[in-house]
Amino acid sequence: MRAQDIMRKTVITVNPTTPIGEALLLLRANRIRHLPVIERDILVGIVSDRDLRDALPSRLLTHDDDETVLQKPVAQIMKKQVITAHPLDFIEDAALQIYEHKIGSLPIVEGNRLVGMITESDLFSSLIELFGVNRPSSHIEVEVDDRVGMLAEVSQIFREAHVNVSSVIVYPCQKANKKNLVFRVQTIDPRAVMQLLTDKGFTVIGPTEGEVFL
């Protein structure tokens, strides 16, 4: 899945001369946390709700220049070095950008032209869809030897059981030379396929019997 598949194509933006007070109203009215700053269709910066809050006058103390602060342009507080992604980037690469740089959104650009935006919530929604947890299903976790072909061998068991697999995740096991395969399968009661896996010599480590019957 690519960034262009999940990005928001309608993006609320401001320009460098937009007053801080106006930018704050845009954030609140649209319930968003980041505003890309555009000049002649080119992305030149980004301003966050935190940037705006830090620039606002104190609620406890009033000053003669409070109104002046609200009229100052966002260019004075925007971040000019913007972390971006391309529409054809994989979403896992976009997620890595957000994770490594500890940012809440990722403008999507072609050249310097803004074409979309991805937020943390967009990535979470996509993750849920990719894992298939938003559809009626069950998960089965299998411990296997860390060698070539194990995923295909386990998948063959699901084929024999006529159970469709929605998604699969492979991650390291705490045991040496082992891997864990987590399958999301389109069946509410996974006991039959779990038994078939066991009969074929595979180690099923989840769900436990208590989890199955809950």
N, C-alpha and C positions, 0 to 999 in steps of 0.2 A: 504494500500500500504506500502511495506517495503523498507528499505534503499537500498536493493539489486536490487530493481526494477528500481531505478532511478540513481544509482551511476555510475560514469564513471569508467569502468574497466581497461582502458588503462591510466595509470597515469605516468606523467613525474616525475622522482625522481632524487635525487643526493645522494652521500654518504658523510660522515663527512669530508673527505679530499678534496672534490671538491672545487676549488678556488672560491672565491666570484665573481670574474669577469666572470667566466664560468657560474655560477648559474644565474647571471644577464642576460647573453646572452640567456640562456634557457628560462627564463621568457618572454623576449621580442620576441623571435622567435616563441614561442608557444602561445603567448597572454594569459598567465595565471598569477595568482597573488600569488600562493603558491606552494612550492616545499617540499614534504615530504623527510625527510632524512632517508635513509635506510642503514643498516649495517648487512650483512649476512641475508638478507631477513627480518630483524626485523626493525620495525619503532622505531627510536631513537630520532627523533626530527622533527621540521618543520621550514622552513624559508619563510618569506613573502617578497613581493616587498618592503614593508616599512622597514623591517629589513635590506635589501640590500641597499636601498637608504640611510638609516641612517649611514651605514658603509662606503659609498663611499666618496672619497675625494671631497672637495668643488669645484664647478665649477668656483668660483670667485677667490679662492686662491690656488696656487699650492705649494706643499711641496716635499721635496726630497724623501719622502717615499710613494708617491702616488701609484706607481706601486706595491710597497710591499703590500699595503692594498688589492689590487685586487687579489694578489696571496695568501692571507691568506685563510685558510679553513673555510667553512661555519660552522664547529663545534664551532667556536668561537662566532658566533652570533645567532645560531639556538635556538629556544625554545625547551627545553627538556621535559617540562610538556605539553604533547599534549592532547587536548580534542578529543576523538574519539567516534565512534559508532560501533555497530555490524550490520552485513548485515540483520539480522532479526528484527532490531529495526523498529518501525513504523516511517514514515517520519515526523509525527507531533512531535515525540519525538526528532528527529534529528533537526527539525526546532527550537524547544525549546532550544536545546543545543547551536545552533548558535546565537539565540536571547539573551539568558541569559549571554553568555560569550563574546558577541560582537566580534565574529570571522567571517571570510569570507568563510571558508571552513571547512569540517569535514572529516578527514581520516576515512575510514571504515576498521576495522581490525577484524581478527579472531585470538584470542590469541594476539600476538604482530605482526602478519604477515599482511602487508597491502594488501587488496584485492580490494580497490576502493576508490573513493573520491566523496564527494557531496559538491557543492558550492551553494552560495546564488542563483545564476541564475538557477541552477538545481531545486531548491525548488520552485522558482517563476514559472518556466515552468510547473512543476507538479501541482502547485496550479491552474494554468489556465486550465489545462486539467481536473482536478478533478471538477472544477466549470463548465466546459463545455462551457466557453466563447469563445473558439477557434472554435466552430461550430455554424452554424446558429441557433439562439435560442432567447428567450426573458426571462426576469425575472419578477416574480410576487411576491410581498411582502404582507403577510397576518398577521394581528394582531389577536392573539387568547388568550383564557384564559390559564393560566399556570396550566394545569391539565393533568392527564394521558389520553392518547388516542387522543389528539387534532391533532397530526401529521397524524394519520391514518384517522381521519375524513376528514381533508382537502384533503389528498391524494385520497380519494374516489371520490371527486368531479372531479379531473383530470381524473380518470378512466372513470367516466360517460361521460366526454367530449372527451374521446379518445385522450387525449393529454399525450405524454410521458414526464416523468420528468428526466432530465439529472443529476440534483444535488439538494440538499436541505441543507440550513444552518439554524440552530436555534440559536438565540441570544437574550439576555435580552432586554425587552422593558423599556422605561422610565416610563411607567405607572405601578403601583403596580399590582401584580398578573397577569401580561400579558407577553407574549412572541411574538417575531416576527419570522415568518417562511419565508425564502426567497427561492423561487423555481426558478430553471433554467429549462425552458420547451422548447420542440422542436416544437415551432411554431413561425412564424414571427409576426403574428397578434394575440395577447393574449386577445383581447376584448371579445370574446365569452365566454371564460372560466372565465374571470374576472366577467362578468355579472352573470354567473352561480354561482360563489362563493358568490356574493352579494345576489342573490336570495335565497341562502341557509342560509343567515344570517351571513355570515362571513364578517369581515371588511378588505377590500382590501386597502392598503395604498400606493401601488406603483405597476406599474408606474402611474403617473398622466396622464390625458388625453393629455396634451401637449407633454409628453414624448412618448406616444404611437404613436402619429401622426407625430413625427419628422422624 
